[in-house]
């Protein structure tokens, strides 16, 4: 799976990139047909937003989460995507 991580209105740290990439690799155990995961992380005032777009067999599944902390947003969006993929 190809993982693309971008930041919007923020600078991505290596730790944040690694964390997001590890979370995306988790989806491989549910479906080996995921070809790409696009992760967009952004900050708007005090809101930390994580958006994920997964490409699976020509379909696209998208979810987003907004919390007060970026790592929580990533965890939340992964949790939202686990249900449709299973």
TAVENJO-V910054 format. One record per residue. N is the residue number from 1. RES is the residue in one small letter. NEAR is the number of other C-alpha atoms within 12 Angstrom. Layout:
n=N res=RES near=NEAR
n=N res=RES near=NEAR
//
This chain:
n=1 res=x near=22
n=2 res=x near=21
n=3 res=x near=28
n=4 res=x near=24
n=5 res=x near=31
n=6 res=x near=26
n=7 res=x near=25
n=8 res=x near=17
n=9 res=x near=16
n=10 res=x near=18
n=11 res=x near=16
n=12 res=x near=21
n=13 res=x near=15
n=14 res=x near=13
n=15 res=x near=13
n=16 res=x near=28
n=17 res=x near=24
n=18 res=x near=19
n=19 res=x near=25
n=20 res=x near=37
n=21 res=x near=29
n=22 res=x near=21
n=23 res=x near=29
n=24 res=x near=37
n=25 res=x near=25
n=26 res=x near=24
n=27 res=x near=33
n=28 res=x near=24
n=29 res=x near=15
n=30 res=x near=17
n=31 res=x near=21
n=32 res=x near=18
n=33 res=x near=20
n=34 res=x near=27
n=35 res=x near=24
n=36 res=x near=29
n=37 res=x near=34
n=38 res=x near=29
n=39 res=x near=38
n=40 res=x near=36
n=41 res=x near=38
n=42 res=x near=32
n=43 res=x near=25
n=44 res=x near=18
n=45 res=x near=13
n=46 res=x near=13
n=47 res=x near=20
n=48 res=x near=29
n=49 res=x near=33
n=50 res=x near=38
n=51 res=x near=36
n=52 res=x near=38
n=53 res=x near=29
n=54 res=x near=36
n=55 res=x near=27
n=56 res=x near=23
n=57 res=x near=14
n=58 res=x near=11
n=59 res=x near=14
n=60 res=x near=20
n=61 res=x near=26
n=62 res=x near=25
n=63 res=x near=29
n=64 res=x near=29
n=65 res=x near=30
n=66 res=x near=26
n=67 res=x near=24
n=68 res=x near=19
n=69 res=x near=22
n=70 res=x near=33
n=71 res=x near=26
n=72 res=x near=24
n=73 res=x near=32
n=74 res=x near=37
n=75 res=x near=31
n=76 res=x near=27
n=77 res=x near=34
n=78 res=x near=35
n=79 res=x near=23
n=80 res=x near=23
n=81 res=x near=29
n=82 res=x near=24
n=83 res=x near=14
n=84 res=x near=18
n=85 res=x near=26
n=86 res=x near=14
//
